C-alpha cells in the first residue's frame, strides 16, 4: 500500500510540475528578432523600404508569413515628432482592428495616436522600443518596430494599404502638404530635401500642429 501511495504521490507531483511549467510558458510573450535590412528605394530625397505596406496614417506593416505581421511608425511620421520619448501600446492577446487607434507616441512635447495598419491579435511587443523609444526614429523599419500581430485576413488587409510605386507618389504628396502647412517655418525639411526636419511638429504653432496631426495621423 505504501509503495502505491508513493507512486501516486510521485505521479501527482510530476503532473502539477508539468501544468505549472506549461502555464508559465503560455504567459511569456513571443520574442522576435528585428526583420532583415530592407532594400531601400530612394525617391524625392526619401528612402522607402521595399516590400513594406503603408497606412495613410503613416504606420507600416511587414508580412512575416501568411498571418504574422510586424507594424511600426514610418520615417516620415517619426521625423515630424523628432525624438520619441514614450511609446504606449496595447497588451498581449488584444484584438485590434485595421484603422483603430492602437499606439500612443510622444515626442517633442506632442502626443499622437497611431492607427493599426492591419487587424489581428497582438502576439509580441518590442520591449526594446519601450525601453528606448528613440529606436523609432533611429531605425524605424527594423529595431524600431513596435508590435507583432497575428492577422487571419492579412492578405485582404494589405490590399487596403499603400504599396509599391503608389507609396512614392503618396510620400511626395505628403511632402508637398508639409511645405504648404509649414510656410514661414524655416527650415521645414532636412538638409537632403527629403524628410521633414526632426521635431517640426513641436515647433509650429498650435493651429498648424493640430492640422498636421489631422492630416498625417488621421486624428
C-alpha positions, 0 to 999 in steps of 0.5 A: 500500500505504501509503495502505491501511495508513493507512486501516486504521490510521485505521479501527482507531483510530476503532473502539477510540475508539468501544468505549472511549467506549461502555464508559465510558458503560455504567459511569456510573450513571443520574442522576435528578432528585428526583420532583415535590412530592407532594400531601400528605394530612394525617391524625392530625397526619401528612402522607402523600404521595399516590400513594406505596406503603408497606412495613410496614417503613416504606420507600416506593416511587414508580412512575416508569413501568411498571418504574422505581421510586424507594424511600426511608425514610418520615417516620415511620421517619426521625423515630424515628432523628432525624438520619441520619448514614450511609446504606449501600446496595447497588451498581449492577446488584444484584438485590434482592428485595421484603422483603430487607434492602437499606439500612443507616441510622444515626442517633442512635447506632442502626443499622437495616436497611431492607427493599426495598419492591419487587424489581428491579435497582438502576439509580441511587443518590442520591449526594446522600443519601450525601453528606448523609444528613440529606436523609432526614429533611429531605425524605424523599419527594423529595431524600431518596430513596435508590435507583432500581430497575428492577422487571419485576413492579412492578405485582404488587409494589405490590399487596403494599404499603400504599396509599391510605386503608389507609396512614392507618389503618396510620400511626395504628396505628403511632402508637398502638404508639409511645405504648404502647412509649414510656410514661414517655418524655416527650415521645414525639411532636412538638409537632403530635401527629403524628410521633414526636419526632426521635431517640426511638429513641436515647433509650429504653432498650435493651429498648424500642429493640430492640422498636421496631426489631422492630416498625417495621423488621421486624428 
